[in-house]
Amino acid sequence: MTIRTIDAAEITAAVKKLLMDCNYYIGKDIFGSLEAALEIEDSPIAQSVLRQIIENDKIAADEEIPLCQDTGMAVLFVEYGDRVCMANGSFEDAVQQGVREAYTDGYLRKSVVSDPVFDRVNTRDNTPAIIHTKIVSGTSIRITAGGKGFGSENMSAKGLWQRKHVRHQNADACLRRRGRQAVHSRHRPRSRTQSLSADRGRRGHRRHL
């Protein structure tokens, strides 16, 4: 059985680049969609907004500055090969160091606090990141990284629901959160699933090691 050794420094460098790139560069597919929308848009106000967004994306890429002032909380989805051995450090520490370097060297806004409930003291390096890890068969590590904006983070909520009613309870909970009356069961919307990240999407970049 083949065992592959990966140096922790490689993980740090990969995470750093992923997080800087997802804050500087918008995906080509998204950029193309914005340009296509501008071509068919009739409203002068909407056209102006789209032009500003496109210009903002070009400036961010050319000058390597953040697309948005909200550079987000680092969230990583990791597929970790079961025949990978980490050398010169732990995977957890390597990831956190990559986040630290990305947000410090990349001049990205640091918004994470050590205790979100009581003291709320800023960690000053945007750590700790949220790391979702899945052990898979193989000798490689696949990392999908992005920044979760703090508007969505502040609106997050948790609930404990019965499995057979998840779709309906999700819809009702969203409507209640918006101050609206829960929809009647026969009017409940269909569920939809959307990928959390694209290969070169603005908020989700991937890397194989």
N, C-alpha and C positions, 0 to 999 in steps of 0.2 A: 504494500500500500504506500503510495506516494504522499509524503508530507511536505508542504511548502512553507517556508519561513518568510515572513514579511516583516521588515523593520518598522517599528512604531513611527519613525520619522517620515516614512512614506505615507502613512495614514494622515499624519498632521499636515503634510504638504498638500495632499489631495483634498482634504476637508477645507483647508484655507482657500485654495483656488476655487472650489465649488461655490463657496459662500460669497466670495468676492464677485465671481462671474454672474451669479444669479441676481446680484444687486446692481451690476453694471450693464448687463446685456439682456435685451428682450429676445425671445425666440423669433427665428425667421418666419415661422408660421403665423405667430401673433402679429408681427410687424406687417406681413403681407395682408392679413385680414384688416388691419387698420387702414392701410392704403386702399384696399378694395372698398371698404365702407365709405371712405372719403369720396370715391368716384361716383357712388350712387346716392349719396346723401343730398337731400333737397333743402333742408333747413340751414340757413346761413349761420345760426348760432351753433348748431351741431357741427357744421363744417369747420368753424373756428376752433371748437374744442378739439376735434380730431387733428387739425393741423398742429395745435399746441402739443398734443400728446406725442405725435410723430416727431416733432422737433425736439421735444424733451428726450425721447428715446435715442435720437441721433447724437445729441450732445452728451448724454450719459455714456454711450459707447465710445465716442471719439475721445472724450476727456477722462474716461474711466472714473466717473463719479456716480453716486447712487441715483437710480431711477426715481426714487421717492425718499423723502426724509424719514419715513418709517421703514427701517431696514430689517425689522422683524426679530422674532425669537428663532434661533437656529433649531430646525427640526430635521432629523436624519432618519431615513429608512434604510436599514442595513440588511443585506443578505450575506451571512457569514459562512464561508465554506467549512465543513466539519473536518477538513484535513489541512487547515491553516494554523500555523503556530506563530504567535507574535513574539518578536525579539526586541530587546532593549526598551521594554516598557509595556504597559497594558493598553489594550484597545481603547478603553474608556478614557484614560488619561491622554492618549494621543488625539482622540477626537476633540476633547475639551481644549487642548492646546491649539488645535487647528482653528477652532472657533475663536479663541482668544486672539490669535495672530491675525485672523481675517478682519475682525472688528476693530483691532488696534491699528494694524499697518494699513488697512484699507480705508481708514477714516469713516467707518460706519457707526451709526448712532447706537449707543449701548443703553438698553432699556430694561434689562433683566434685574430684578431685585432678589436678594438672598432669602427674604421672608415676605411673601406677597400679602400676608394677613396682618402682621403686627408691625415689625420694625420698618419694613419696606426700604432697606438700604441698598442702593445700587451697587452691583458687584464690579462695575467699572470695566468689564471686559466681555459682557453679554453671555457669560457662562452662569449656570450650567445649561447646556443644550438638552433638548429632548431627543432621546435615541430609542428608536423602535428596532429591535434586532430579531431576525429570523435565522435559525440555523438551517443551512441547506447542504446538500451533498456537493462536494467539489473542493477545489484548491484555490478559489478566488474569493474576493470580497467585492460586493457590489454596493455602492453607496449612492442614494438619491438624497440630495440636500436642498433645502430651501429656507426662506425666511417667512415665518407666519406673522403677518401684520398684527399689531397690538389692538387694532379695532376689532378684529375677529376674535382675538384672545380675550378681550374684555367682555365680549358677548357670548363666550362659551358657557355651557351649562351641562350638568350631569343629571341623569335620571335613571331610575330603576323601573323597568317596564316588563310586562309579561311578553314572552317571546312571540306568541301568536298575534299580539296586537301592536307590534312595534311600528308598523307603517302608519296606522291610524293615530297612535299616540304621538309619534313624531310630528305629524301635521298639526295636531291639536296643540302640542307644546309650543310650536313655532308661532302659531296664531295668538296664543295666550300671551306670549312674550312680547308680541307687538301690540297688545292691548285690544285684540279683537276677539270676538266670540268664536269658540271652536266650531268648525264646520260640521254639518250633519253627516252621518256616515255615508249616505248615498252620494254626497258631493265631495268626498275626500279625493285629493289628487292622486294620480298614479306616482309610484316611486320612481326615481331616476338615479342612475349611478354615473358618476363622472370620475375619471382618473385623477388622482391627487397631484400628479406631476407629469410633465412631458419631458422628452429627452433634452430639449433646449428651451423649455418654457421659462418665462420670466422668474417664476418662483420655484422651479424645480429642475436641478441639473443632476446628471448621473455620471458616475465614474466607476470603471472596473479596475480592480487591482489584481 
